[in-house]
């Protein structure tokens, strides 16, 4: 009989394309992965992996079994969700991740509420970029993730995920106190055509959004500095080294030498909770999404 944990190992190799990637996901050594796969090959009675340069590839039998493994593991998720639903109690462990400003702006209130209302639920949180979180949910490393897209640039989500809107977050432009536009009540992005920008690292979703948005307004972005943390971006702005986008969620104190100005054509970020559709009936996921949504509503009421 085929062993479920060994099927889980094969599924991880198929999803990541390497033994090392599977080992990282499963939090085991590469040797342990290789041992599990060797046992699975003996159970299957034929080779499942073949060498491919320095890596490995799935054989035809390996791909066939990996497809079955994905369906079997999805069905296990459904069974676990239905058992939790029947029990009707929010218990166990929930693994959750969110991008930086969501982790700072939403997690404290939401996770505190979950602890108060459901003391038998152990929540483990992490801070990850949206694409990493989505991948983690798909692979089963995470139960729930907070992700974002922008009003003019949706984040593509793979099949098999469910989602719920949590919050619409406005973003402003941050300038140094001596900037010619610092005293304005509102600005247009086109007015920063001659400014240098401080933004997120190249390749990140928000960085790509800024380039897309500015070019859509006929402005070729001049990127001077990159920083992942908004606090770092604002420190660079205060030093007069450029301007930046400043979302309101999780913003924290604005330095004395920085002015944040609303944009006339409002820049909204849409924040979503996403989870695997086959886990949709888990009470713990429902409770966590409700808590995150309530935290978002609390921020809106607070202004």
N, C-alpha and C positions, 0 to 999 in steps of 0.2 A: 504494500500500500504506500502511496506517495505521502511524504511527510509535509505537513503544512508549513513548518518553519523553513524547510528547505525550498519549498515553492516560493516563500516570501523572499528568500535569498536570490533565487533565480529572477524573480520579478524585479528586484532592486538592480541586479546586473543588467537586465534588459532595459530598464528605464534610464540608468546612468551611462550605460555603454562601457563600463569598466568594473573590474573587481575592486579597485581602490575606491571608486565612487560609491559602490554598494557597501563597502566596509564602513565608510564615513557615515552613510545614512543609517546603517544598522547599529552603529557604535560598537563595532567589533574589529578585530584585526583582519588584514587581508588573508592571513593563513586560515583563520576561522571560516571565512567565506569560501576559500578554495576547498577546505575539508567538507563543508556542507554540500558544495556542488559535486564533489567526487562521490559522496554518498548518494546524492540524487541521481547521478548518472548510473550508479549500480542498480538503484531502484527502477530506473527507466529502461535499463538494459541496452543503452546506446549513448554515444557521445552527445553532449549538449553544447559544448564549447569547443572552439578550435582557435589555435594561435593565429594572430593577425598582427604581424610586425612585433612590436613590444607589448601589444595588448591582446585582447581576445575578441572573438565574434561568436554569435550564436550559430549553431548548425541549424539545418532545417528542422530537425527534431527539437532543438533548443527553442527556436522561435515558436513552434507549435505548442510546446509545453508552457512557454512563457505567456502566450495568449490565454491558455486555459488558466494559468496561475493568476493572471490579472482578474479574470472573471470570478474565480474562486475567492480571492481575497476581497473583492468587492462584495460578494455575497456574504462573507463573514462580517464585513462592516454592517451590512443590512441587518443580519441576525443580531449583532450586538446592539444596534440602535433599537430594534424592536423589543429586545429584552429590557433595555433601559426604559423604554416607553411603557412597557407593561408594569415594570416595578414602580415607575412614576416618581422616582427620587433622583435628585441632582447630587450624585456622588461620584467617586472615582477621581480620575486625573484628566485635566484638560490642558492641552498645549496650545498656546496662542502666541502670535507674533504680530507686530505692526511696524510701520515706518516711523522714523524718529519723532516727528511732531505729534503723531497719533499716540505713540507710546507715552509721550510726555503729557499730552493734553487730555487724553481719554482714559488711559489705563488706571491711573491712581483712583479716580472716583469709581470706575466700573468694577475694578478688581476688589476694592474695599467693600462695595455693595454685595458682590458675590460672596465674599468671605462672611459678611454679616448674615446674609439670607440663607446661605448654603454652606455651613461650616464643614460638611463632610466632602466638599469638592476641593481638591487640591489643584490650583491653577499654576502653571509654569509659563512665564512670559519671556519673550525675547524681542529684540529690536532688529528688524530686517527690512531691506528694501522690498518694494511691492513684488518685483519679479521673483525674488528669492522666496518670499512668503507663499506666492501662488504655487511655485514648484514644490515647496514643503508640504502644502496641503494635498497636492496631487499624489505625492509619493507616500503620504501617510505619516510623515514626520511631524506634521502639525495638524491639530484638529480644526483650528480657526485662525483666520488672518484678517487684519485690517489693511486694505489696499486703497489706492486712489486713482482717479483720472481727472482730467481737466475739462472744462466746459466745451472746449473746441478740439479735444484730442482724447477719445475714449481709450481705456486700457483694454486690449483684447483679452478675454478670459477663455481658457480651453473648455471643451465640453466636459461634463461630469461635475461641474461646480454649481452650487447654489449661492445666492447673494442677497443681501438686504442693505438698503441705504441707511447710513448712520448719521451723516452730517454733511451739509454744504458749507464749505469753508471759504471765506473771502481772502484774497491776497492783495496787498498793497505794494507800492514801490518805496524802497528805503533809500534815502539820499543823506549826504552829510549836511550838517547845519548851515554851512556856507554855500550850498548849491544854489544856483539861480532860481530853481523851482521850489526851494524848501518852504517858502511861505504860502504856497498854493493850497487851496482846499481840495482840488482834484486835478488830475493830469491825464493826458493821453500818452500811450506808449511811444507814439511817433515823436514826441518831444524829446526823447532820449536818444535820438539817432546819432548824436555826436559823443555820447557817453560811453565809457568802458563799463562792462558788466562783471559782477562777481556772482558766480553761479555754482551749480552742483557739478560734480565730475562728469566728464564726457561719457556718454553711453547710458547714464541714468535717465529714467523716464522723465523726470522734471527738467533735466538739462535739455533733452530732446524737445520737450514741449516749449521751452523758452525760445530755442532757435526757430522752431516751427512758427510760433506766434509772431515773433519780431519780423521774420522774413515775410509772413503773410501781410504785414503792414508796411512792407517796402523798406524795412530797416535791416541792414546786414549787421548782425551782432559782432561787437568787438569784445571778446572775452579776455579779461585781464587776469583774473584770479579764480580759482575753484576751491570750494570747501564744502564738506558734507553737512557740517553743523551750522544751523542758522545763527547761533551766537557768534561763531567765527566770521561768518559773512557780515554780520552787523558791525563787528569790530573793525573789519577791513573798510566798510562803508564809513564808519566814524573817522577813520584815518584819511578820508578823502581819496581812496584808491579806486572808487567806482560806485555804481548803484546796484541794487539787488531787488529781487522779488521777496516780499516778506509776508508769508501766510500768517493768518491770525491764530490758527490752532497751535497751541503749544509754544507761542512766540516768546513768552517770558518778558522780563524787563527790557525796554529799549534803551540803549545807551544815551546819555545826555546829549551827545553830539550827533545824534541821528534823528531824522524826521521821517515819519511814514505817511505816505500820501495815497488816498484812495484813487483808483483808476476809473474814469468815467464809464468806459466799457468794462463793466465789472468782471474781474477774473475770479472765477469760482473753481475750487477743487471739490470733487465729489468723493466722499469717503464711504467705502463699503466694507461690510463684513462678508467674507467668503468661506465656504466650507464644502466638503464633498457632499454631493447630492445623495449618495447612498447612506450618509450619516444624518440625514435631515431630521429624523425623528428622535434623535438623542435629546433627552431633557437638558443635559448639561450644555449642549450647544445652544438650545433655545434660550436658556437662562442667561448665558453669556452674551448673546446677541441683544437680548432685552436690556441687559445692564449697560452695554455699550451705547445702545440707542438712547437710553435714559440719560447717560452722561453727556451725549451730544445735545440732547434737548436742554439739559441744564446749562450748557455753555451758551446756547442761543438765547435762553431767557435772561442770562446774566449780561448779555450784550457784548 
